Amino acid sequence: MKKLPLVCLIAATLAPSFAFAHQAGDFLFRAGSITVRPNEGSDNVLGLGSFNVNNDTQLGLTFGYMITDNIGIELLGATPFNHDVGLKATGTIATVKHLPPSLMAQYYFGTKESTWRPYLGAGINYTTFFSEDFNNTGKGAGLSNLSVDDSWGVALQAGVDYNVDKNWVVNTSVWWMNIDTDVNFTSTDAAGNRTRHSVSTRLDPWAFMFGVGYKF
């Protein structure tokens, strides 16, 4: 009987190691640095080649819910991304902002007691573009009235959570998003003739996120 208190003490000491949990009913909030790297391409733009788009890093936010111990859903958000858009022959001609919220279904490997929880996800991405504007180089070339169509597409992800304790996690994840859009603008030639253009453009970016999370 004297051994019983010792057994209870050992069990109490080990209990936190079995309370890391990604389990049914958990909400997960993650925040960190997210970098979007477009894998761009487009139709030929006024005989000057295709658009190129630079990378940008912003604050990434995800909100998740565990439906079961292994299946979850997650919404990706971020502060607006700001990209320079250019052509090889002219350099940067415009700036564009966008937001790419994505809703994912996820499968988490391991068990609810696992310290490491790698996961895969698939879902749908909606990208909205705004604040499209030609800079002085673009305007000097006779370009105006820039707009970029919103886009719907597939999104895929892979990531891993490391459970520091029962509430805090360290996370890294990578996303791929199918973003196809039309870039619309007006050109004005030397004679003052105006022509409206619509250029089919692919962005298909990779996004890399590093951050911390809290579950409750």
DOVEX-554831 format. One record per residue: residue number from 1; residue in one letter; chain; x, y, z of N, C-alpha, C in turn. Coordinates in nm, 2 decimals. Atoms other than C-alpha are relative to their C-alpha. Example, Ala and Ser with C-alpha at 12.3 -4.5 7.8 and 13.67 -1.06 7.14 Angstrom:
BEGIN
NODE   resi   resn   chain   n_east   n_north     n_up   ca_east   ca_north    ca_up   c_east   c_north     c_up
NODE      1      A       A     0.09     -0.12     0.00      1.23      -0.45     0.78     0.09      0.12     0.00
NODE      2      S       A    -0.09     -0.11     0.00      1.37      -0.11     0.71    -0.08      0.11     0.08
//
This chain:
BEGIN
NODE   resi   resn   chain   n_east   n_north     n_up   ca_east   ca_north    ca_up   c_east   c_north     c_up
NODE      1      M       A     0.08     -0.12     0.00      0.00       0.00     0.00     0.08      0.13     0.00
NODE      2      K       A    -0.08     -0.11     0.00      0.29       0.23     0.06     0.05      0.05    -0.14
NODE      3      K       A    -0.04     -0.03     0.14      0.37       0.21    -0.31    -0.10      0.09    -0.07
NODE      4      L       A     0.11     -0.07     0.07      0.04       0.37    -0.41     0.03      0.15    -0.01
NODE      5      P       A    -0.03     -0.14     0.01      0.13       0.73    -0.32     0.12      0.03    -0.10
NODE      6      L       A    -0.11     -0.02     0.10      0.46       0.69    -0.52    -0.05     -0.01    -0.14
NODE      7      V       A     0.06      0.02     0.14      0.27       0.56    -0.82    -0.08      0.12    -0.04
NODE      8      C       A     0.08     -0.12     0.03      0.03       0.85    -0.80     0.09      0.12    -0.03
NODE      9      L       A    -0.09     -0.11     0.02      0.32       1.10    -0.77     0.06     -0.01    -0.14
NODE     10      I       A    -0.06      0.02     0.13      0.49       0.95    -1.08    -0.10      0.03    -0.11
NODE     11      A       A     0.10     -0.02     0.10      0.16       0.96    -1.28    -0.03      0.15    -0.01
NODE     12      A       A     0.03     -0.15     0.00      0.10       1.33    -1.18     0.12      0.07    -0.07
NODE     13      T       A    -0.12     -0.06     0.06      0.46       1.41    -1.29     0.00     -0.02    -0.15
NODE     14      L       A     0.00      0.03     0.14      0.41       1.24    -1.63    -0.12      0.06    -0.07
NODE     15      A       A     0.13     -0.04     0.06      0.06       1.38    -1.69     0.02      0.11    -0.11
NODE     16      P       A    -0.01     -0.11     0.10      0.17       1.70    -1.88     0.05     -0.05    -0.13
NODE     17      S       A    -0.05      0.05     0.13      0.35       1.49    -2.14    -0.10     -0.06    -0.08
NODE     18      F       A     0.11      0.06     0.07      0.02       1.33    -2.23    -0.11      0.11    -0.03
NODE     19      A       A     0.11     -0.10     0.01     -0.17       1.67    -2.25     0.03      0.10    -0.11
NODE     20      F       A    -0.04     -0.10     0.11     -0.01       1.83    -2.56    -0.12      0.02    -0.09
NODE     21      A       A     0.13      0.00     0.07     -0.32       1.75    -2.77    -0.01      0.09    -0.12
NODE     22      H       A     0.08     -0.05     0.11     -0.44       1.83    -3.11    -0.12     -0.09     0.00
NODE     23      Q       A     0.11      0.09    -0.01     -0.78       1.68    -3.03    -0.13      0.06    -0.04
NODE     24      A       A     0.13     -0.04     0.04     -1.14       1.70    -3.12    -0.05      0.11     0.09
NODE     25      G       A     0.05     -0.12    -0.08     -1.29       2.04    -3.02     0.10      0.11     0.02
NODE     26      D       A    -0.10     -0.10    -0.02     -0.96       2.23    -3.01    -0.01      0.11    -0.10
NODE     27      F       A    -0.02     -0.12     0.09     -0.94       2.58    -3.16     0.15      0.03    -0.01
NODE     28      L       A    -0.14     -0.03     0.01     -0.60       2.67    -3.30     0.01      0.14    -0.07
NODE     29      F       A    -0.03     -0.13     0.06     -0.48       3.03    -3.37     0.15      0.01    -0.02
NODE     30      R       A    -0.15     -0.01     0.03     -0.14       3.08    -3.54     0.02      0.14    -0.06
NODE     31      A       A    -0.04     -0.13     0.06      0.04       3.40    -3.63     0.15     -0.01    -0.03
NODE     32      G       A    -0.14      0.00     0.04      0.38       3.46    -3.80     0.03      0.07    -0.13
NODE     33      S       A    -0.04     -0.06     0.13      0.57       3.57    -4.10    -0.04     -0.09    -0.11
NODE     34      I       A     0.04      0.08     0.12      0.43       3.46    -4.44     0.06      0.08    -0.12
NODE     35      T       A    -0.06     -0.06     0.12      0.62       3.52    -4.76    -0.07     -0.06    -0.12
NODE     36      V       A     0.06      0.05     0.13      0.44       3.49    -5.10     0.10      0.02    -0.11
NODE     37      R       A    -0.09      0.00     0.12      0.66       3.40    -5.40    -0.07     -0.04    -0.12
NODE     38      P       A     0.08      0.04     0.13      0.47       3.42    -5.73     0.09     -0.08    -0.09
NODE     39      N       A    -0.06      0.08     0.11      0.55       3.17    -6.00    -0.07      0.04    -0.12
NODE     40      E       A     0.08     -0.07     0.10      0.42       3.41    -6.26     0.03     -0.03    -0.14
NODE     41      G       A    -0.01      0.01     0.15      0.36       3.40    -6.63    -0.12      0.07    -0.06
NODE     42      S       A     0.11     -0.06     0.06      0.14       3.58    -6.87     0.01      0.00    -0.15
NODE     43      D       A    -0.01     -0.02     0.14      0.05       3.64    -7.23     0.09      0.12    -0.03
NODE     44      N       A    -0.09     -0.11     0.04      0.28       3.88    -7.42    -0.07      0.13     0.02
NODE     45      V       A     0.06     -0.13    -0.03      0.22       4.24    -7.31     0.06      0.10    -0.09
NODE     46      L       A    -0.04     -0.11     0.09      0.24       4.49    -7.59     0.13     -0.03    -0.07
NODE     47      G       A    -0.12      0.04     0.07      0.52       4.29    -7.75     0.13      0.02     0.09
NODE     48      L       A    -0.11     -0.02    -0.09      0.74       4.35    -7.44     0.03     -0.12     0.09
NODE     49      G       A    -0.02      0.12    -0.08      0.72       4.00    -7.29    -0.11     -0.01     0.11
NODE     50      S       A     0.10      0.03    -0.10      0.53       3.87    -6.99     0.03      0.08     0.13
NODE     51      F       A    -0.02     -0.07    -0.13      0.47       4.03    -6.65     0.09     -0.08     0.10
NODE     52      N       A    -0.07      0.06    -0.11      0.70       3.97    -6.36    -0.04      0.07     0.13
NODE     53      V       A     0.05     -0.05    -0.12      0.60       4.01    -6.00     0.09     -0.04     0.12
NODE     54      N       A    -0.10      0.03    -0.10      0.82       4.04    -5.69    -0.07     -0.07     0.12
NODE     55      N       A     0.05      0.06    -0.13      0.79       3.86    -5.35    -0.04      0.11     0.10
NODE     56      D       A     0.03     -0.09    -0.11      0.64       4.01    -5.04    -0.03     -0.08     0.12
NODE     57      T       A     0.02      0.07    -0.13      0.63       3.92    -4.67    -0.09      0.09     0.09
NODE     58      Q       A     0.10     -0.07    -0.08      0.34       4.01    -4.44    -0.02     -0.09     0.13
NODE     59      L       A     0.05      0.07    -0.12      0.18       3.90    -4.11    -0.10     -0.10    -0.05
NODE     60      G       A     0.09      0.11     0.03      0.01       3.56    -4.16    -0.08     -0.04     0.12
NODE     61      L       A     0.09      0.04    -0.11     -0.29       3.45    -3.95    -0.08     -0.12    -0.05
NODE     62      T       A     0.08      0.11     0.03     -0.46       3.11    -3.94    -0.09     -0.03     0.12
NODE     63      F       A     0.10      0.03    -0.10     -0.77       3.01    -3.75    -0.05     -0.15    -0.03
NODE     64      G       A     0.03      0.14     0.03     -0.83       2.63    -3.72    -0.10     -0.06     0.11
NODE     65      Y       A     0.08      0.07    -0.09     -1.07       2.39    -3.56     0.01     -0.15    -0.02
NODE     66      M       A    -0.02      0.14     0.01     -1.02       2.02    -3.49    -0.14     -0.07     0.01
NODE     67      I       A     0.13      0.07     0.01     -1.33       1.82    -3.60     0.01     -0.13     0.08
NODE     68      T       A    -0.03      0.13    -0.07     -1.17       1.49    -3.48     0.15      0.02     0.05
NODE     69      D       A    -0.14     -0.01    -0.04     -0.83       1.42    -3.33     0.10      0.01    -0.12
NODE     70      N       A    -0.09      0.00     0.12     -0.69       1.39    -3.69    -0.05      0.09    -0.11
NODE     71      I       A     0.06     -0.08     0.11     -0.92       1.60    -3.91    -0.03      0.14     0.05
NODE     72      G       A     0.03     -0.14    -0.03     -0.93       1.98    -3.90    -0.04      0.08    -0.12
NODE     73      I       A     0.03     -0.10     0.10     -1.04       2.28    -4.09     0.08      0.13     0.04
NODE     74      E       A    -0.08     -0.12    -0.03     -0.84       2.61    -4.12    -0.03      0.11    -0.11
NODE     75      L       A     0.01     -0.12     0.09     -0.88       2.96    -4.27     0.13      0.08     0.01
NODE     76      L       A    -0.12     -0.08     0.01     -0.58       3.15    -4.38    -0.03      0.14    -0.03
NODE     77      G       A     0.02     -0.15     0.03     -0.57       3.53    -4.36     0.14      0.06     0.01
NODE     78      A       A    -0.13     -0.07    -0.01     -0.29       3.79    -4.37    -0.03      0.15    -0.02
NODE     79      T       A     0.01     -0.14     0.04     -0.23       4.16    -4.39     0.03      0.01    -0.15
NODE     80      P       A    -0.01      0.00     0.14     -0.24       4.28    -4.75     0.14     -0.01    -0.06
NODE     81      F       A    -0.13      0.01     0.07      0.04       4.18    -4.98     0.01      0.11    -0.11
NODE     82      N       A    -0.02     -0.11     0.09      0.19       4.46    -5.19     0.11     -0.05    -0.10
NODE     83      H       A    -0.10      0.05     0.10      0.37       4.36    -5.52     0.03      0.10    -0.10
NODE     84      D       A    -0.04     -0.07     0.12      0.57       4.54    -5.78    -0.02     -0.08    -0.12
NODE     85      V       A     0.02      0.07     0.12      0.47       4.44    -6.13     0.08      0.07    -0.11
NODE     86      G       A    -0.09     -0.06     0.10      0.71       4.49    -6.42     0.01     -0.08    -0.12
NODE     87      L       A    -0.03      0.06     0.12      0.83       4.40    -6.76     0.15      0.00    -0.01
NODE     88      K       A    -0.15      0.00     0.01      1.19       4.30    -6.84     0.05      0.12    -0.08
NODE     89      A       A    -0.05     -0.11     0.08      1.22       4.57    -7.10    -0.01      0.14     0.07
NODE     90      T       A     0.03     -0.13    -0.06      1.09       4.85    -6.88     0.03      0.01     0.15
NODE     91      G       A    -0.01     -0.01    -0.15      1.14       4.76    -6.51    -0.14      0.01     0.05
NODE     92      T       A     0.13     -0.01    -0.07      0.86       4.82    -6.26    -0.09      0.10    -0.07
NODE     93      I       A     0.09     -0.09     0.07      0.55       4.97    -6.42    -0.13      0.03     0.09
NODE     94      A       A     0.12     -0.01    -0.08      0.28       4.92    -6.15     0.02     -0.06     0.14
NODE     95      T       A     0.01      0.07    -0.13      0.19       4.82    -5.79    -0.14     -0.05     0.01
NODE     96      V       A     0.13      0.06    -0.02     -0.09       4.59    -5.69     0.00     -0.06     0.14
NODE     97      K       A     0.02      0.07    -0.13     -0.22       4.47    -5.35    -0.10     -0.11    -0.02
NODE     98      H       A     0.10      0.11     0.01     -0.40       4.15    -5.29    -0.01     -0.07     0.14
NODE     99      L       A     0.03      0.09    -0.11     -0.55       3.92    -5.02    -0.04     -0.13    -0.05
NODE    100      P       A     0.03      0.14     0.06     -0.56       3.54    -5.07    -0.06     -0.09     0.11
NODE    101      P       A     0.05      0.09    -0.10     -0.79       3.39    -4.80    -0.03     -0.14    -0.06
NODE    102      S       A     0.01      0.14     0.04     -0.80       3.01    -4.82    -0.06     -0.08     0.11
NODE    103      L       A     0.07      0.09    -0.10     -1.03       2.76    -4.65     0.05     -0.14    -0.03
NODE    104      M       A    -0.06      0.13     0.02     -0.86       2.42    -4.60    -0.07     -0.11     0.08
NODE    105      A       A     0.03      0.12    -0.08     -0.96       2.07    -4.49     0.14     -0.07     0.02
NODE    106      Q       A    -0.14      0.04    -0.04     -0.66       1.91    -4.31    -0.01     -0.14     0.06
NODE    107      Y       A    -0.02      0.12    -0.07     -0.54       1.57    -4.20     0.13      0.00     0.08
NODE    108      Y       A    -0.11      0.00    -0.09     -0.31       1.55    -3.90     0.05     -0.14     0.03
NODE    109      F       A    -0.06      0.13    -0.03     -0.07       1.26    -3.86     0.03     -0.02     0.15
NODE    110      G       A    -0.02      0.02    -0.14      0.00       1.10    -3.53    -0.12     -0.01     0.09
NODE    111      T       A     0.11      0.00    -0.09     -0.22       1.09    -3.22    -0.01      0.13     0.08
NODE    112      K       A     0.02     -0.12    -0.07     -0.35       1.35    -2.99     0.11      0.02     0.11
NODE    113      E       A    -0.11     -0.01    -0.10     -0.06       1.28    -2.75     0.13      0.04    -0.07
NODE    114      S       A    -0.13     -0.02     0.07      0.21       1.34    -3.02     0.05      0.14     0.02
NODE    115      T       A    -0.06     -0.13    -0.01      0.45       1.62    -2.97     0.01      0.07    -0.14
NODE    116      W       A     0.00     -0.05     0.14      0.50       1.66    -3.35    -0.13     -0.04    -0.07
NODE    117      R       A     0.12      0.03     0.08      0.19       1.69    -3.56     0.01      0.05    -0.14
NODE    118      P       A     0.00     -0.04     0.14      0.26       1.70    -3.93    -0.14     -0.01    -0.06
NODE    119      Y       A     0.14      0.00     0.06     -0.04       1.77    -4.16     0.01      0.03    -0.14
NODE    120      L       A     0.02     -0.04     0.13     -0.15       1.80    -4.51    -0.14      0.06    -0.02
NODE    121      G       A     0.13     -0.07     0.02     -0.44       2.02    -4.64    -0.03      0.02    -0.15
NODE    122      A       A     0.04     -0.04     0.13     -0.64       2.09    -4.95    -0.13      0.08     0.01
NODE    123      G       A     0.12     -0.09    -0.01     -0.91       2.35    -5.02    -0.01      0.09    -0.11
NODE    124      I       A     0.03     -0.09     0.10     -1.01       2.65    -5.20     0.05      0.14     0.04
NODE    125      N       A    -0.06     -0.13    -0.01     -0.85       2.99    -5.25    -0.08      0.11    -0.07
NODE    126      Y       A     0.06     -0.12     0.06     -1.02       3.33    -5.32     0.10      0.11     0.01
NODE    127      T       A    -0.10     -0.11     0.00     -0.78       3.61    -5.42    -0.07      0.13    -0.05
NODE    128      T       A     0.05     -0.13     0.05     -0.90       3.97    -5.44     0.11      0.10    -0.01
NODE    129      F       A    -0.10     -0.10     0.03     -0.69       4.24    -5.59    -0.06      0.14     0.02
NODE    130      F       A     0.05     -0.14    -0.02     -0.71       4.62    -5.51     0.12      0.09     0.00
NODE    131      S       A    -0.11     -0.10     0.00     -0.51       4.94    -5.51     0.09     -0.02    -0.12
NODE    132      E       A    -0.08      0.01     0.12     -0.39       4.87    -5.87     0.03      0.13    -0.05
NODE    133      D       A    -0.03     -0.13     0.05     -0.20       5.16    -6.01     0.13      0.00    -0.07
NODE    134      F       A    -0.13     -0.02     0.07      0.06       5.24    -6.27     0.09      0.10     0.06
NODE    135      N       A    -0.09     -0.10    -0.05      0.37       5.42    -6.15     0.03      0.10    -0.12
NODE    136      N       A    -0.03     -0.10     0.10      0.53       5.71    -6.34     0.06     -0.07    -0.13
NODE    137      T       A    -0.05      0.07     0.11      0.71       5.46    -6.57    -0.11     -0.05    -0.09
NODE    138      G       A     0.12      0.05     0.08      0.38       5.30    -6.67    -0.08      0.11    -0.06
NODE    139      K       A     0.08     -0.11     0.06      0.20       5.62    -6.71     0.07      0.07    -0.11
NODE    140      G       A    -0.08     -0.06     0.10      0.49       5.76    -6.91    -0.01     -0.07    -0.13
NODE    141      A       A     0.01      0.09     0.12      0.44       5.47    -7.15    -0.14      0.00    -0.06
NODE    142      G       A     0.13     -0.01     0.05      0.08       5.57    -7.20    -0.10     -0.10     0.05
NODE    143      L       A     0.08      0.10    -0.06     -0.07       5.31    -6.97    -0.09      0.06     0.11
NODE    144      S       A     0.09     -0.06    -0.10     -0.38       5.38    -6.75    -0.11     -0.10     0.02
NODE    145      N       A     0.12      0.08    -0.03     -0.70       5.23    -6.60     0.03     -0.14     0.03
NODE    146      L       A    -0.04      0.13    -0.04     -0.53       4.93    -6.44    -0.10     -0.07     0.09
NODE    147      S       A     0.08      0.08    -0.09     -0.75       4.66    -6.29     0.03     -0.15    -0.01
NODE    148      V       A    -0.03      0.15     0.01     -0.70       4.29    -6.20    -0.12     -0.07     0.06
NODE    149      D       A     0.12      0.08    -0.04     -0.98       4.04    -6.18     0.03     -0.09     0.12
NODE    150      D       A    -0.01      0.09    -0.11     -1.04       3.85    -5.86     0.00     -0.15    -0.06
NODE    151      S       A    -0.02      0.14     0.04     -0.97       3.47    -5.87    -0.04     -0.10     0.10
NODE    152      W       A     0.02      0.12    -0.08     -1.09       3.14    -5.74     0.09     -0.11    -0.05
NODE    153      G       A    -0.08      0.11     0.04     -0.87       2.83    -5.74     0.03     -0.09     0.12
NODE    154      V       A    -0.04      0.10    -0.10     -0.73       2.53    -5.56     0.11      0.04     0.08
NODE    155      A       A    -0.11     -0.03    -0.09     -0.50       2.56    -5.26     0.04     -0.13     0.07
NODE    156      L       A    -0.06      0.12    -0.07     -0.27       2.29    -5.11     0.10      0.04     0.10
NODE    157      Q       A    -0.09     -0.04    -0.10     -0.06       2.29    -4.80     0.06     -0.12     0.07
NODE    158      A       A    -0.06      0.10    -0.08      0.18       2.09    -4.59     0.06      0.08     0.12
NODE    159      G       A    -0.05     -0.07    -0.11      0.29       2.18    -4.24     0.03     -0.09     0.12
NODE    160      V       A    -0.03      0.08    -0.13      0.40       2.07    -3.89    -0.01      0.09     0.12
NODE    161      D       A     0.01     -0.07    -0.13      0.32       2.18    -3.54     0.09     -0.07     0.10
NODE    162      Y       A    -0.07      0.06    -0.12      0.56       2.12    -3.25    -0.06      0.05     0.12
NODE    163      N       A     0.07     -0.04    -0.13      0.37       2.12    -2.92     0.10      0.03     0.11
NODE    164      V       A    -0.09     -0.04    -0.11      0.57       2.32    -2.67    -0.06     -0.05     0.14
NODE    165      D       A     0.07      0.05    -0.12      0.31       2.25    -2.40    -0.15     -0.02    -0.04
NODE    166      K       A     0.14      0.03     0.03     -0.07       2.19    -2.38    -0.06      0.12    -0.08
NODE    167      N       A     0.06     -0.11     0.07     -0.14       2.54    -2.53     0.08      0.06    -0.11
NODE    168      W       A    -0.09     -0.07     0.10      0.16       2.67    -2.73     0.06     -0.10    -0.10
NODE    169      V       A    -0.06      0.07     0.11      0.29       2.54    -3.06     0.09      0.09    -0.08
NODE    170      V       A    -0.08     -0.06     0.10      0.57       2.63    -3.30    -0.04     -0.06    -0.13
NODE    171      N       A     0.06      0.05     0.12      0.45       2.60    -3.66     0.09      0.05    -0.12
NODE    172      T       A    -0.05     -0.04     0.13      0.60       2.60    -4.01    -0.09     -0.07    -0.10
NODE    173      S       A     0.09      0.05     0.11      0.39       2.55    -4.33     0.03      0.06    -0.13
NODE    174      V       A    -0.02     -0.04     0.13      0.41       2.58    -4.70    -0.14     -0.02    -0.08
NODE    175      W       A     0.13      0.00     0.07      0.11       2.66    -4.93     0.03      0.02    -0.15
NODE    176      W       A     0.00     -0.03     0.15      0.06       2.65    -5.31    -0.14      0.04    -0.04
NODE    177      M       A     0.13     -0.05     0.04     -0.23       2.85    -5.46    -0.01      0.01    -0.15
NODE    178      N       A     0.02     -0.01     0.14     -0.37       2.83    -5.81    -0.08      0.14    -0.02
NODE    179      I       A     0.06     -0.13     0.02     -0.43       3.20    -5.90     0.02      0.04    -0.15
NODE    180      D       A     0.01     -0.05     0.14     -0.53       3.28    -6.26    -0.09      0.12    -0.01
NODE    181      T       A     0.08     -0.12     0.01     -0.65       3.62    -6.35     0.02      0.07    -0.13
NODE    182      D       A    -0.01     -0.08     0.12     -0.69       3.88    -6.62     0.05      0.14     0.05
NODE    183      V       A    -0.05     -0.14    -0.03     -0.49       4.21    -6.60    -0.05      0.09    -0.11
NODE    184      N       A     0.07     -0.09     0.10     -0.69       4.49    -6.77     0.06      0.14     0.01
NODE    185      F       A    -0.05     -0.13     0.00     -0.55       4.82    -6.88    -0.02      0.07    -0.13
NODE    186      T       A     0.02     -0.07     0.12     -0.57       5.09    -7.14     0.14      0.06    -0.05
NODE    187      S       A    -0.12     -0.06     0.05     -0.28       5.20    -7.37    -0.04      0.11    -0.10
NODE    188      T       A     0.02     -0.11     0.08     -0.26       5.53    -7.55     0.12      0.02    -0.09
NODE    189      D       A    -0.12     -0.02     0.09     -0.04       5.57    -7.86     0.03      0.14    -0.02
NODE    190      A       A    -0.05     -0.14     0.03      0.14       5.88    -7.99    -0.11      0.08    -0.06
NODE    191      A       A     0.10     -0.07     0.07     -0.16       5.97    -8.20    -0.12      0.03     0.09
NODE    192      G       A     0.11     -0.01    -0.09     -0.39       5.96    -7.89    -0.10     -0.10    -0.01
NODE    193      N       A     0.10      0.11     0.01     -0.57       5.64    -7.99     0.01     -0.09     0.13
NODE    194      R       A     0.01      0.08    -0.13     -0.68       5.44    -7.68    -0.05     -0.14    -0.04
NODE    195      T       A     0.04      0.14     0.02     -0.70       5.06    -7.68     0.00     -0.07     0.14
NODE    196      R       A     0.02      0.08    -0.12     -0.83       4.84    -7.40     0.06     -0.14    -0.01
NODE    197      H       A    -0.06      0.13     0.00     -0.63       4.53    -7.32    -0.04     -0.09     0.12
NODE    198      S       A     0.02      0.10    -0.11     -0.69       4.21    -7.11     0.10     -0.11    -0.02
NODE    199      V       A    -0.12      0.09     0.01     -0.38       4.00    -7.05    -0.02     -0.12     0.10
NODE    200      S       A     0.01      0.12    -0.09     -0.43       3.64    -6.91     0.13     -0.02     0.07
NODE    201      T       A    -0.12      0.00    -0.09     -0.19       3.61    -6.62    -0.01     -0.11     0.10
NODE    202      R       A     0.00      0.10    -0.11     -0.09       3.32    -6.39     0.10      0.04     0.11
NODE    203      L       A    -0.08     -0.04    -0.11      0.05       3.39    -6.05     0.05     -0.13     0.08
NODE    204      D       A    -0.03      0.13    -0.06      0.04       3.04    -5.88     0.11      0.01     0.10
NODE    205      P       A    -0.12     -0.02    -0.09      0.25       3.15    -5.58     0.01     -0.12     0.10
NODE    206      W       A    -0.03      0.07    -0.12      0.42       2.95    -5.31     0.00      0.09     0.12
NODE    207      A       A     0.00     -0.08    -0.12      0.37       3.08    -4.96     0.06     -0.08     0.12
NODE    208      F       A    -0.08      0.07    -0.11      0.60       3.00    -4.66    -0.03      0.08     0.13
NODE    209      M       A     0.04     -0.07    -0.12      0.48       3.07    -4.31     0.08     -0.07     0.12
NODE    210      F       A    -0.07      0.04    -0.12      0.68       3.05    -3.98    -0.06      0.08     0.11
NODE    211      G       A     0.07     -0.07    -0.11      0.51       3.13    -3.65    -0.02     -0.08     0.12
NODE    212      V       A     0.04      0.07    -0.12      0.37       3.03    -3.32    -0.15     -0.01     0.00
NODE    213      G       A     0.14      0.02    -0.01      0.03       2.91    -3.23    -0.05     -0.02     0.15
NODE    214      Y       A     0.06      0.02    -0.13     -0.21       2.89    -2.93    -0.13     -0.08    -0.03
NODE    215      K       A     0.13      0.08     0.01     -0.48       2.62    -2.89    -0.07      0.00     0.13
NODE    216      F       A     0.08     -0.01    -0.12     -0.77       2.62    -2.65    -0.13     -0.07    -0.03
//
